[in-house]
Amino acid sequence: MTDKQPYNKSEAPGQAAGYVFQLRHALHKALERMRRDPTGAVAIEKYDDVAVINDGAGHQCPLCDSYIDSPRILIEQLRSEFSEVGDRLASLRTQNPRLQSYIVELETQLQDVSQRIRENQSQLNAVVRQNEIYRIQQEDAVKRSRIQGRISAFLENKAPAEESEQRVRLGIMKRRVEQLMSELSGENYEDRLANVEYVLSDYMTEYARDLVLEPVDGRTRLDLRRLTVVAETRTHGSIRLENMGSGDNWVGCHVLTHMALHRIFRERDRPVPAFVIFDQPSKAHYPPSELQTNDSDIEDDDRIAVRRLFRFIQQRTAESKFQTIVIDHADEAEAWFQDAVVARWRGGDKLVPDQWVEV
């Protein structure tokens, strides 16, 4: 159909049907665009494009302006369709703000739901991690249980003979402990200790007189609680080692105490090593340097005291059958002294040779 083309009555029904189809198609497109574009601008614009029906001449085609013989039925159909389209678009214009509000509300709800989903996902991830930790702990517990079971099985399956032997040894040790506890407790222990103190005091008193130590009018004993030598005198009471005065007394008290103790150890067969070492017992009388040791530097009283001390050591060693090692600068000429000398470390000879130090 072209502009100003004469209308053909035989073709009018087909043309009207095509126009109605176009109008409906335009309406559906407008509705679809309204759904996509909530503002409604596109739909209204299209509505204006199709608003071509007017109240013009009754024999003029609203599409091509051509002349038609019987327009009334066709025009009424077109107006009806166009009115329906107008009503729908008017309804869309009315409902558009509410649709906008509803869309905003839905978007808000969508955001809220999305946030909750993210939070739930975070919580779910935390639970998954915690479950993994728990799983590892469970596996460790199972491993520990297996190891404990293997250890228990090993201990239970050990040779009965070895366990029996250990029980026998344990029984012997327990009985020995009970025996020792019995010996160290009660009157038996106190009596034996008193006896040892008395005998030891006898030996120390005898040795103090041999060495001519001061004072000489009482008994000499070892205070086991304070581990010091005490001289019990008739006139001056108890005199402890630190109050006895001279170096000769101090050295003599130490030497005689060791000799008396080793005498008891040997007599009573105690498990104590059978030797004693004295380092420079003559130091209280002789100069400390070997280069200064000559006859002119030593007084007669000092030499007599040193000889008496070494003679005492030699005699007590022979009586008690144990070894005494003395390291000293003194070198007396008597035969019993020279017979006891093992080595002289003078000049280049030393206790620790120089070549040992170099190595």
Residue frames relative to the residue before (quaternion, step in Angstrom):
aa qw qx qy qz dx dy dz
M 1.0000 0.0000 0.0000 0.0000 0.00 0.00 0.00
T 0.1251 -0.8033 0.5813 0.0340 3.58 -0.69 1.08
D 0.6693 -0.4963 0.3659 0.4145 3.54 -1.31 0.34
K 0.8627 0.0949 -0.1049 0.4855 3.59 -1.10 0.95
Q 0.3963 0.7107 -0.4885 0.3151 3.61 1.14 0.41
P 0.5018 -0.6499 0.4604 0.3374 3.63 -0.82 0.82
Y 0.4532 -0.6982 0.4959 0.2473 3.42 -1.07 0.88
N 0.2310 -0.7477 0.6129 0.1088 3.52 -1.03 0.98
K 0.4219 -0.7524 0.4485 0.2338 3.53 -0.52 1.26
S 0.6434 0.5351 -0.3338 0.4338 3.54 1.07 -0.71
E 0.7103 0.4317 -0.2601 0.4915 3.61 1.13 -0.50
A 0.4412 0.7377 -0.4392 0.2613 3.66 1.21 -0.20
P 0.6650 0.4941 -0.3506 0.4368 3.66 0.79 -0.79
G 0.6591 0.5057 -0.3239 0.4526 3.64 0.93 -0.77
Q 0.6473 0.5169 -0.3221 0.4584 3.54 1.03 -0.83
A 0.6515 0.5193 -0.3158 0.4541 3.59 0.95 -0.83
A 0.6519 0.5095 -0.3201 0.4615 3.56 0.97 -0.84
G 0.6503 0.5129 -0.3247 0.4567 3.60 1.00 -0.80
Y 0.6491 0.5208 -0.3230 0.4508 3.55 1.01 -0.81
V 0.6344 0.5197 -0.3286 0.4685 3.59 1.00 -0.82
F 0.6425 0.5210 -0.3280 0.4562 3.56 1.02 -0.81
Q 0.6469 0.5178 -0.3155 0.4625 3.56 0.97 -0.84
L 0.6565 0.5203 -0.3101 0.4495 3.55 0.99 -0.91
R 0.6632 0.4913 -0.3055 0.4748 3.58 0.94 -0.84
H 0.6397 0.5254 -0.3306 0.4531 3.55 1.01 -0.82
A 0.6433 0.5139 -0.3172 0.4706 3.56 1.04 -0.83
L 0.6304 0.5356 -0.3329 0.4526 3.60 1.04 -0.79
H 0.6742 0.4937 -0.3047 0.4570 3.59 0.86 -0.90
K 0.6457 0.5112 -0.3307 0.4608 3.58 1.00 -0.76
A 0.6389 0.5293 -0.3212 0.4567 3.53 1.08 -0.83
L 0.6513 0.5086 -0.3175 0.4652 3.57 0.98 -0.83
E 0.6498 0.5198 -0.3174 0.4547 3.57 0.97 -0.84
R 0.6758 0.4754 -0.3023 0.4753 3.57 0.98 -0.78
M 0.5783 0.5592 -0.3743 0.4613 3.55 1.15 -0.53
R 0.6452 0.5098 -0.3311 0.4628 3.56 1.01 -0.76
R 0.7028 0.4567 -0.2628 0.4780 3.57 1.01 -0.82
D 0.7690 0.2275 -0.1135 0.5865 3.57 1.11 -0.73
P 0.2576 -0.8203 0.4885 0.1491 3.61 0.01 1.30
T 0.5679 0.6132 -0.4042 0.3716 3.62 1.09 -0.37
G 0.3802 -0.7599 0.4579 0.2613 3.59 1.19 -0.47
A 0.4206 0.7311 -0.4659 0.2675 3.60 1.23 0.02
V 0.6636 0.5086 -0.3141 0.4498 3.58 0.90 -0.88
A 0.6681 0.5083 -0.3144 0.4432 3.59 0.89 -0.95
I 0.6615 0.4997 -0.3225 0.4569 3.58 0.92 -0.83
E 0.6301 0.5327 -0.3355 0.4544 3.56 1.00 -0.75
K 0.6708 0.4831 -0.2991 0.4766 3.56 0.92 -0.83
Y 0.6025 0.5452 -0.3604 0.4582 3.54 1.09 -0.69
D 0.6429 0.5105 -0.3279 0.4675 3.57 0.96 -0.75
D 0.6368 0.5420 -0.3374 0.4323 3.55 1.05 -0.70
V 0.7416 0.3976 -0.2348 0.4866 3.57 1.02 -0.78
A 0.5251 0.6301 -0.4250 0.3829 3.62 1.25 -0.07
V 0.2175 0.8153 -0.4960 0.2048 3.53 0.54 1.21
I 0.5626 0.5880 -0.4008 0.4209 3.57 1.23 -0.18
N 0.0453 0.7964 -0.6001 0.0598 3.56 -0.82 0.96
D 0.5894 -0.5824 0.4427 0.3427 3.46 -1.35 -0.04
G 0.2345 0.8020 -0.5168 0.1862 3.59 1.07 0.75
A 0.8150 -0.2450 0.1850 0.4915 3.49 -1.26 -0.49
G 0.5456 -0.6762 0.4050 0.2846 3.50 -0.88 0.91
H 0.7368 0.3832 -0.2282 0.5082 3.65 1.18 -0.53
Q 0.5619 0.5907 -0.3938 0.4246 3.61 1.19 0.35
C 0.4439 -0.6948 0.5036 0.2580 3.58 -0.89 1.04
P 0.4303 -0.7208 0.4770 0.2602 3.62 -0.77 0.96
L 0.6724 0.4933 -0.3059 0.4593 3.62 1.21 -0.25
C 0.8420 0.1435 -0.0388 0.5186 3.54 0.84 -1.01
D 0.4398 -0.7266 0.4250 0.3130 3.59 1.38 0.11
S 0.4368 0.6813 -0.4808 0.3374 3.65 1.13 0.41
Y 0.5451 -0.6292 0.4559 0.3149 3.55 -1.25 0.46
I 0.0628 -0.7857 0.6153 0.0100 3.57 -1.00 0.96
D 0.5126 -0.6753 0.4490 0.2821 3.52 -1.16 0.76
S 0.8146 0.1331 -0.0392 0.5632 3.61 0.82 -0.97
P 0.0156 0.8652 -0.5008 0.0219 3.63 0.37 1.16
R 0.5417 0.6912 -0.4156 0.2367 3.61 1.00 -0.65
I 0.6835 0.4858 -0.3155 0.4442 3.58 0.78 -0.97
L 0.6707 0.5020 -0.3006 0.4558 3.59 0.89 -0.92
I 0.6666 0.5066 -0.3154 0.4466 3.56 0.92 -0.92
E 0.6410 0.5267 -0.3304 0.4502 3.56 0.96 -0.77
Q 0.6295 0.5248 -0.3349 0.4649 3.54 1.04 -0.76
L 0.6745 0.4953 -0.3028 0.4561 3.56 0.87 -0.93
R 0.6554 0.5093 -0.3254 0.4530 3.58 0.93 -0.85
S 0.6279 0.5392 -0.3369 0.4489 3.58 1.03 -0.78
E 0.6706 0.4860 -0.2970 0.4754 3.56 0.93 -0.95
F 0.6761 0.4949 -0.3054 0.4524 3.54 0.90 -0.89
S 0.6250 0.5331 -0.3416 0.4567 3.60 1.04 -0.69
E 0.6379 0.5229 -0.3298 0.4592 3.56 1.03 -0.78
V 0.6344 0.5164 -0.3241 0.4752 3.58 1.02 -0.85
G 0.6547 0.5217 -0.3185 0.4447 3.57 0.93 -0.87
D 0.6457 0.5216 -0.3263 0.4522 3.55 0.97 -0.84
R 0.6661 0.5061 -0.3140 0.4490 3.57 0.93 -0.84
L 0.6652 0.4893 -0.3125 0.4695 3.55 1.01 -0.83
A 0.6205 0.5301 -0.3472 0.4621 3.58 1.06 -0.70
S 0.6363 0.5190 -0.3295 0.4661 3.57 1.03 -0.77
L 0.6355 0.5221 -0.3268 0.4656 3.55 1.07 -0.76
R 0.6358 0.5210 -0.3381 0.4582 3.58 1.00 -0.79
T 0.6661 0.5096 -0.3059 0.4506 3.57 1.00 -0.84
Q 0.7525 0.4141 -0.2136 0.4655 3.57 0.93 -0.93
N 0.4551 0.7245 -0.4391 0.2742 3.61 1.21 -0.27
P 0.6666 0.4783 -0.3404 0.4593 3.74 0.77 -0.79
R 0.6602 0.4937 -0.3230 0.4649 3.58 0.94 -0.80
L 0.6207 0.5286 -0.3418 0.4674 3.57 1.08 -0.69
Q 0.6238 0.5387 -0.3319 0.4588 3.55 1.03 -0.85
S 0.6696 0.4960 -0.2968 0.4664 3.58 0.90 -0.98
Y 0.6607 0.5067 -0.3065 0.4612 3.55 0.96 -0.84
I 0.6283 0.5261 -0.3291 0.4692 3.57 1.06 -0.78
V 0.6427 0.5143 -0.3199 0.4692 3.60 0.97 -0.89
E 0.6490 0.5158 -0.3163 0.4613 3.56 0.97 -0.90
L 0.6587 0.5023 -0.3121 0.4651 3.57 0.97 -0.86
E 0.6390 0.5189 -0.3283 0.4632 3.59 1.00 -0.79
T 0.6316 0.5236 -0.3307 0.4664 3.59 1.04 -0.81
Q 0.6611 0.4979 -0.3047 0.4714 3.54 0.96 -0.91
L 0.6219 0.5429 -0.3362 0.4533 3.55 1.08 -0.79
Q 0.6564 0.5033 -0.3093 0.4693 3.60 0.95 -0.86
D 0.6480 0.5183 -0.3180 0.4586 3.55 1.00 -0.87
V 0.6608 0.4965 -0.3036 0.4739 3.55 0.95 -0.88
S 0.6339 0.5299 -0.3297 0.4568 3.59 1.01 -0.78
Q 0.6444 0.5181 -0.3140 0.4667 3.58 1.01 -0.86
R 0.6538 0.5042 -0.3138 0.4689 3.56 0.98 -0.86
I 0.6238 0.5350 -0.3395 0.4576 3.56 1.05 -0.76
R 0.6508 0.5060 -0.3192 0.4675 3.59 0.98 -0.84
E 0.6520 0.5058 -0.3182 0.4667 3.59 0.97 -0.86
N 0.6564 0.5032 -0.3148 0.4657 3.55 0.95 -0.85
Q 0.6293 0.5336 -0.3334 0.4561 3.56 1.08 -0.73
S 0.6379 0.5180 -0.3243 0.4686 3.58 1.04 -0.82
Q 0.6561 0.4964 -0.3124 0.4748 3.56 0.96 -0.87
L 0.6384 0.5277 -0.3257 0.4560 3.54 1.01 -0.82
N 0.6409 0.5154 -0.3221 0.4689 3.61 1.01 -0.81
A 0.6386 0.5203 -0.3257 0.4641 3.59 1.02 -0.82
V 0.6537 0.5039 -0.3142 0.4691 3.56 0.97 -0.84
V 0.6310 0.5300 -0.3322 0.4588 3.58 1.02 -0.78
R 0.6558 0.5009 -0.3139 0.4696 3.58 0.97 -0.88
Q 0.6548 0.5095 -0.3136 0.4619 3.58 0.94 -0.88
N 0.6368 0.5199 -0.3266 0.4665 3.57 1.03 -0.76
E 0.6315 0.5282 -0.3330 0.4598 3.57 1.06 -0.72
I 0.6346 0.5134 -0.3215 0.4800 3.58 1.02 -0.84
Y 0.6569 0.5076 -0.3076 0.4650 3.56 0.93 -0.90
R 0.6334 0.5322 -0.3311 0.4538 3.57 1.02 -0.78
I 0.6518 0.5060 -0.3126 0.4705 3.58 0.97 -0.87
Q 0.6460 0.5153 -0.3196 0.4636 3.58 0.98 -0.85
Q 0.6386 0.5225 -0.3241 0.4628 3.55 0.99 -0.80
E 0.6500 0.5088 -0.3206 0.4646 3.57 0.98 -0.84
D 0.6397 0.5158 -0.3269 0.4668 3.60 1.01 -0.82
A 0.6412 0.5207 -0.3276 0.4588 3.58 0.98 -0.83
V 0.6447 0.5114 -0.3237 0.4671 3.57 1.00 -0.80
K 0.6415 0.5203 -0.3246 0.4609 3.59 1.00 -0.83
R 0.6532 0.5084 -0.3185 0.4620 3.58 0.94 -0.89
S 0.6418 0.5225 -0.3261 0.4568 3.55 0.99 -0.83
R 0.6442 0.5191 -0.3253 0.4580 3.57 0.98 -0.79
I 0.6564 0.5055 -0.3135 0.4640 3.59 0.94 -0.90
Q 0.6488 0.5099 -0.3182 0.4667 3.57 0.94 -0.87
G 0.6456 0.5230 -0.3218 0.4540 3.54 1.00 -0.79
R 0.6536 0.5058 -0.3166 0.4655 3.57 0.99 -0.82
I 0.6380 0.5170 -0.3277 0.4672 3.59 0.99 -0.83
S 0.6555 0.5080 -0.3150 0.4616 3.57 0.92 -0.90
A 0.6553 0.5091 -0.3175 0.4589 3.57 0.95 -0.85
F 0.6391 0.5277 -0.3248 0.4557 3.57 1.03 -0.81
L 0.6781 0.4881 -0.2951 0.4635 3.56 0.91 -0.93
E 0.6710 0.5024 -0.3018 0.4540 3.57 0.99 -0.79
N 0.7333 0.4278 -0.2319 0.4749 3.57 1.11 -0.66
K 0.3846 0.7186 -0.4989 0.2946 3.60 1.22 0.20
A 0.6515 -0.5442 0.3587 0.3883 3.51 -1.21 0.58
P 0.4665 -0.6905 0.4733 0.2857 3.62 -0.75 0.98
A 0.6072 0.5751 -0.3646 0.4094 3.59 1.06 -0.68
E 0.6583 0.5060 -0.3118 0.4620 3.57 0.97 -0.87
E 0.6520 0.5018 -0.3162 0.4723 3.57 0.97 -0.82
S 0.6404 0.5222 -0.3233 0.4612 3.58 0.98 -0.80
E 0.6447 0.5195 -0.3184 0.4616 3.58 0.99 -0.83
Q 0.6546 0.5062 -0.3140 0.4656 3.55 0.95 -0.83
R 0.6426 0.5164 -0.3324 0.4583 3.58 1.00 -0.74
V 0.6255 0.5272 -0.3379 0.4655 3.58 1.05 -0.74
R 0.6667 0.4947 -0.3017 0.4688 3.57 0.91 -0.92
L 0.6351 0.5259 -0.3284 0.4607 3.56 1.01 -0.77
G 0.6439 0.5196 -0.3261 0.4573 3.58 0.98 -0.79
I 0.6453 0.5182 -0.3183 0.4622 3.58 1.00 -0.84
M 0.6661 0.5010 -0.3020 0.4627 3.56 0.94 -0.89
K 0.6391 0.5213 -0.3355 0.4552 3.59 0.96 -0.76
R 0.6603 0.4966 -0.3139 0.4678 3.57 0.94 -0.86
R 0.6378 0.5237 -0.3277 0.4600 3.58 1.08 -0.75
V 0.6364 0.5164 -0.3240 0.4725 3.56 1.01 -0.78
E 0.6503 0.5095 -0.3217 0.4626 3.57 0.94 -0.84
Q 0.6373 0.5261 -0.3271 0.4584 3.56 1.03 -0.78
L 0.6697 0.4913 -0.2985 0.4701 3.58 0.92 -0.92
M 0.6383 0.5166 -0.3310 0.4649 3.58 0.97 -0.80
S 0.6403 0.5193 -0.3252 0.4632 3.57 1.02 -0.75
E 0.6738 0.4957 -0.2952 0.4617 3.56 0.99 -0.83
L 0.7247 0.4324 -0.2405 0.4797 3.58 1.10 -0.68
S 0.6958 0.4456 -0.2767 0.4907 3.58 1.17 0.03
G 0.8053 0.3235 -0.2211 0.4448 3.52 -1.27 0.44
E 0.8046 -0.3153 0.2293 0.4478 3.49 -1.35 -0.34
N 0.5860 0.5947 -0.3788 0.3993 3.59 1.05 -0.68
Y 0.6789 0.4812 -0.2845 0.4761 3.59 0.89 -0.97
E 0.6729 0.4993 -0.3044 0.4531 3.59 0.83 -0.95
D 0.6577 0.5102 -0.3181 0.4537 3.56 0.95 -0.80
R 0.6780 0.4844 -0.3028 0.4625 3.58 0.90 -0.87
L 0.6355 0.5184 -0.3315 0.4664 3.59 1.04 -0.74
A 0.6433 0.5137 -0.3221 0.4675 3.59 0.96 -0.82
N 0.6382 0.5301 -0.3244 0.4543 3.56 1.02 -0.78
V 0.6515 0.5086 -0.3110 0.4692 3.58 0.96 -0.91
E 0.6475 0.5166 -0.3243 0.4569 3.59 0.92 -0.84
Y 0.6657 0.5067 -0.3123 0.4501 3.59 0.94 -0.83
V 0.6755 0.4818 -0.2956 0.4736 3.58 0.88 -0.95
L 0.6439 0.5233 -0.3208 0.4568 3.57 0.96 -0.87
S 0.6411 0.5169 -0.3234 0.4660 3.58 1.01 -0.78
D 0.6122 0.5436 -0.3471 0.4574 3.60 1.04 -0.73
Y 0.6816 0.4847 -0.2905 0.4650 3.57 0.85 -1.00
M 0.6726 0.4971 -0.3061 0.4547 3.61 0.90 -0.89
T 0.6360 0.5173 -0.3351 0.4643 3.59 0.99 -0.74
E 0.6351 0.5243 -0.3172 0.4702 3.57 1.01 -0.86
Y 0.6991 0.4742 -0.2784 0.4570 3.59 0.86 -0.97
A 0.6174 0.5441 -0.3509 0.4468 3.61 1.04 -0.69
R 0.6577 0.4831 -0.3112 0.4870 3.59 1.04 -0.69
D 0.6078 0.5419 -0.3566 0.4579 3.61 1.06 -0.66
L 0.7341 0.4069 -0.2210 0.4967 3.58 1.02 -0.83
V 0.3591 -0.7539 0.4745 0.2784 3.59 1.34 -0.03
L 0.2515 0.7715 -0.5396 0.2246 3.57 0.77 1.03
E 0.3978 -0.6947 0.5462 0.2466 3.55 -1.21 0.54
P 0.5974 -0.2635 -0.7574 0.0026 1.50 -1.98 1.58
V 0.3894 -0.7557 0.4939 0.1825 3.56 -1.13 0.57
D 0.6139 0.5990 -0.3390 0.3865 3.59 1.25 0.01
G 0.7457 0.3659 -0.2293 0.5075 3.62 1.19 0.14
R 0.6241 -0.5124 0.4218 0.4125 3.55 -1.28 -0.53
T 0.2594 -0.7322 0.6095 0.1585 3.52 -1.21 0.61
R 0.0317 0.8107 -0.5812 0.0634 3.60 -0.86 0.95
L 0.4091 -0.6697 0.5597 0.2661 3.54 -1.40 0.22
D 0.2987 -0.7374 0.5812 0.1710 3.58 -0.73 1.09
L 0.2888 -0.8093 0.4871 0.1562 3.58 -0.19 1.27
R 0.6476 0.5245 -0.3354 0.4393 3.58 1.08 -0.55
R 0.7718 0.2962 -0.1632 0.5385 3.59 1.01 -0.80
L 0.3081 -0.7845 0.4821 0.2391 3.60 1.34 -0.12
T 0.5442 0.5562 -0.4453 0.4429 3.55 0.68 1.13
V 0.5014 -0.6429 0.4922 0.3050 3.56 -1.25 0.53
V 0.0815 -0.7894 0.6084 0.0112 3.55 -1.00 0.91
A 0.2057 -0.7494 0.6173 0.1225 3.56 -1.02 0.88
E 0.1979 -0.7813 0.5849 0.0909 3.55 -0.67 1.16
T 0.0709 -0.8267 0.5581 -0.0073 3.59 -0.39 1.25
R 0.5673 -0.6069 0.4397 0.3412 3.54 -1.25 0.44
T 0.7891 0.3502 -0.1608 0.4784 3.57 0.98 -0.83
H 0.7896 0.3141 -0.1582 0.5028 3.61 1.05 -0.69
G 0.5370 -0.6532 0.3986 0.3551 3.59 1.22 0.26
S 0.7465 -0.3561 0.2984 0.4763 3.57 -1.20 -0.64
I 0.0792 -0.7830 0.6168 0.0125 3.57 -0.83 1.05
R 0.2757 -0.7737 0.5508 0.1482 3.56 -0.63 1.14
L 0.7156 -0.4876 0.2972 0.4022 3.53 -1.29 0.51
E 0.6801 0.5097 -0.3089 0.4269 3.59 0.89 -0.89
N 0.7143 0.4194 -0.2544 0.4991 3.57 1.23 -0.28
M 0.4956 0.6925 -0.4156 0.3196 3.61 1.22 0.17
G 0.5923 -0.6417 0.3474 0.3415 3.60 1.16 -0.07
S 0.8928 0.0863 -0.0488 0.4394 3.55 -0.69 -1.18
G 0.6262 -0.5379 0.4256 0.3705 3.51 -1.36 0.39
D 0.5735 0.5863 -0.3754 0.4317 3.56 1.14 -0.60
N 0.6581 0.4982 -0.3055 0.4747 3.60 1.00 -0.81
W 0.6553 0.5236 -0.3234 0.4379 3.58 0.90 -0.87
V 0.6818 0.4727 -0.2910 0.4765 3.58 0.85 -1.00
G 0.6645 0.5210 -0.3082 0.4383 3.58 0.91 -0.94
C 0.6497 0.5198 -0.3199 0.4532 3.61 0.95 -0.82
H 0.6528 0.4997 -0.3241 0.4680 3.60 0.95 -0.81
V 0.6750 0.4964 -0.3075 0.4510 3.59 0.88 -0.93
L 0.6995 0.4699 -0.2942 0.4509 3.60 0.77 -0.94
T 0.6150 0.5433 -0.3590 0.4447 3.61 1.04 -0.65
H 0.6576 0.4911 -0.3115 0.4789 3.61 0.93 -0.87
M 0.6626 0.5054 -0.3185 0.4518 3.57 0.92 -0.85
A 0.6564 0.5061 -0.3158 0.4619 3.60 0.96 -0.81
L 0.6484 0.5152 -0.3203 0.4600 3.61 0.96 -0.83
H 0.6851 0.4714 -0.2988 0.4682 3.60 0.86 -0.89
R 0.5853 0.5561 -0.3792 0.4521 3.60 1.11 -0.53
I 0.6652 0.4796 -0.2976 0.4888 3.60 0.98 -0.85
F 0.6256 0.5393 -0.3449 0.4458 3.60 0.97 -0.81
R 0.6891 0.4695 -0.2915 0.4688 3.58 0.92 -0.87
E 0.6622 0.5212 -0.3113 0.4393 3.59 0.93 -0.87
R 0.7754 0.3298 -0.1684 0.5115 3.58 1.00 -0.83
D 0.4318 -0.7449 0.4305 0.2707 3.54 1.31 0.34
R 0.2183 0.7874 -0.5391 0.2042 3.57 0.79 1.04
P 0.5041 -0.6754 0.4481 0.2983 3.64 -1.08 0.70
V 0.3506 0.7021 -0.5338 0.3149 3.58 0.55 1.23
P 0.5500 -0.6167 0.4298 0.3638 3.66 -0.85 0.84
A 0.3928 -0.7623 0.4794 0.1866 3.56 -0.84 1.06
F 0.6419 0.4603 -0.3987 0.4660 3.59 0.55 1.10
V 0.1078 -0.7594 0.6381 0.0678 3.53 -1.36 0.40
I 0.2191 -0.7741 0.5850 0.1031 3.59 -1.10 0.74
F 0.0898 -0.7670 0.6342 0.0385 3.57 -0.95 0.96
D 0.1731 -0.7829 0.5921 0.0803 3.56 -0.88 0.98
Q 0.8510 -0.1580 0.0309 0.4999 3.54 -0.59 1.32
P 0.0440 0.8176 -0.5714 0.0556 3.62 0.49 1.08
S 0.6500 0.5160 -0.3237 0.4543 3.63 1.20 -0.38
K 0.3796 0.7658 -0.4657 0.2294 3.58 1.23 0.00
A 0.6261 0.5475 -0.3496 0.4313 3.61 1.08 -0.58
H 0.7470 0.3689 -0.2042 0.5141 3.60 1.24 -0.37
Y 0.7704 0.3385 -0.1830 0.5084 3.61 0.97 -0.85
P 0.5753 -0.5505 0.4548 0.3988 3.61 -1.19 0.40
P 0.5563 -0.6516 0.4001 0.3254 3.59 -1.02 0.69
S 0.7076 0.4493 -0.2717 0.4728 3.63 1.10 -0.53
E 0.4998 -0.6697 0.4647 0.2929 3.58 -0.94 0.88
L 0.6164 0.5587 -0.3541 0.4271 3.62 1.12 -0.57
Q 0.6922 0.4623 -0.2739 0.4817 3.57 1.20 -0.47
T 0.5450 0.6331 -0.3980 0.3791 3.60 1.24 -0.09
N 0.3364 0.6951 -0.5830 0.2526 3.59 -0.37 1.24
D 0.7058 -0.5108 0.2992 0.3890 3.51 -1.21 0.48
S 0.6656 0.5308 -0.3232 0.4133 3.58 0.96 -0.75
D 0.6809 0.4975 -0.2913 0.4518 3.61 1.15 -0.55
I 0.7071 0.4544 -0.2547 0.4782 3.63 1.15 -0.32
E 0.3802 -0.7263 0.5318 0.2123 3.55 -0.78 1.06
D 0.6385 -0.5524 0.3811 0.3769 3.54 -1.20 0.55
D 0.6552 0.5164 -0.3252 0.4453 3.63 0.91 -0.83
D 0.6522 0.5074 -0.3157 0.4663 3.55 0.98 -0.82
R 0.6611 0.5018 -0.3220 0.4555 3.58 0.93 -0.87
I 0.6331 0.5249 -0.3343 0.4604 3.58 1.02 -0.80
A 0.6580 0.5094 -0.3109 0.4591 3.62 0.97 -0.85
V 0.6500 0.5054 -0.3220 0.4674 3.60 1.00 -0.80
R 0.6527 0.5027 -0.3243 0.4649 3.59 0.88 -0.85
R 0.6461 0.5244 -0.3202 0.4529 3.57 0.96 -0.85
L 0.6483 0.5213 -0.3152 0.4567 3.58 1.01 -0.85
F 0.7012 0.4556 -0.2852 0.4685 3.63 0.84 -0.93
R 0.6234 0.5279 -0.3451 0.4622 3.57 1.06 -0.69
F 0.6196 0.5384 -0.3291 0.4669 3.57 1.07 -0.78
I 0.6585 0.5026 -0.3136 0.4642 3.60 0.91 -0.91
Q 0.6618 0.5188 -0.3087 0.4445 3.57 0.93 -0.89
Q 0.6877 0.4811 -0.2903 0.4597 3.59 0.91 -0.87
R 0.6754 0.4900 -0.3097 0.4558 3.61 0.87 -0.89
T 0.6175 0.5408 -0.3479 0.4530 3.58 1.07 -0.69
A 0.6721 0.4955 -0.2991 0.4618 3.55 0.92 -0.85
E 0.6628 0.5160 -0.3098 0.4455 3.60 1.00 -0.74
S 0.7733 0.3968 -0.1907 0.4563 3.57 0.88 -0.98
K 0.3592 -0.7708 0.4674 0.2415 3.60 1.30 -0.05
F 0.5661 0.5132 -0.4595 0.4527 3.56 0.61 1.15
Q 0.5407 -0.6509 0.4440 0.2946 3.58 -1.24 0.29
T 0.1003 -0.7672 0.6312 0.0539 3.54 -1.08 0.84
I 0.1284 -0.7766 0.6151 0.0447 3.57 -0.85 1.03
V 0.0495 -0.7975 0.6009 -0.0212 3.56 -0.76 1.14
I 0.1086 -0.7610 0.6381 0.0443 3.57 -0.89 1.00
D 0.2298 0.7906 -0.5186 0.2305 3.56 -0.39 1.24
H 0.5238 -0.6198 0.4874 0.3223 3.58 -1.33 0.37
A 0.5545 0.6331 -0.3959 0.3674 3.58 1.16 -0.51
D 0.0177 0.7810 -0.6231 0.0382 3.58 -1.07 0.80
E 0.0851 -0.8392 0.5371 0.0048 3.54 0.20 1.33
A 0.5177 -0.6864 0.4379 0.2628 3.55 -1.17 0.66
E 0.4832 0.6835 -0.4422 0.3222 3.62 1.14 -0.32
A 0.6009 -0.6062 0.3924 0.3427 3.57 -1.09 0.74
W 0.6555 0.5172 -0.3291 0.4411 3.63 0.89 -0.86
F 0.6368 0.5103 -0.3243 0.4785 3.60 1.17 -0.66
Q 0.6900 0.4837 -0.2906 0.4533 3.59 0.83 -0.97
D 0.6247 0.5393 -0.3472 0.4453 3.58 1.08 -0.64
A 0.6930 0.4748 -0.2780 0.4658 3.58 1.14 -0.58
V 0.5419 0.6248 -0.4129 0.3813 3.62 1.22 -0.27
V 0.2295 -0.7817 0.5703 0.1047 3.58 -0.84 1.05
A 0.7990 -0.0774 0.0913 0.5893 3.61 0.92 -0.84
R 0.2184 -0.7365 0.6234 0.1457 3.52 -1.26 0.60
W 0.1542 -0.7924 0.5868 0.0633 3.55 -0.58 1.15
R 0.2995 0.7234 -0.5564 0.2781 3.53 0.07 1.35
G 0.7851 0.2668 -0.2228 0.5126 3.54 -1.16 0.56
G 0.8238 -0.1717 0.1470 0.5198 3.58 -0.63 -1.12
D 0.5984 0.5565 -0.3686 0.4431 3.60 1.26 -0.29
K 0.0187 0.8095 -0.5814 0.0796 3.56 -0.78 1.09
L 0.6345 -0.5148 0.4104 0.4049 3.53 -1.28 0.37
V 0.7451 0.1772 -0.1091 0.6337 3.57 1.09 -0.81
P 0.3421 -0.7717 0.4918 0.2134 3.65 -0.27 1.19
D 0.6167 -0.5744 0.3979 0.3626 3.55 -1.18 0.65
Q 0.6458 0.5321 -0.3421 0.4276 3.61 0.97 -0.75
W 0.5844 0.5524 -0.3861 0.4520 3.62 1.14 -0.42
V 0.6508 0.5090 -0.3119 0.4691 3.56 0.98 -0.84
E 0.6528 0.5174 -0.3193 0.4519 3.60 0.96 -0.83
V 0.6340 0.5156 -0.3309 0.4720 3.58 1.04 -0.71
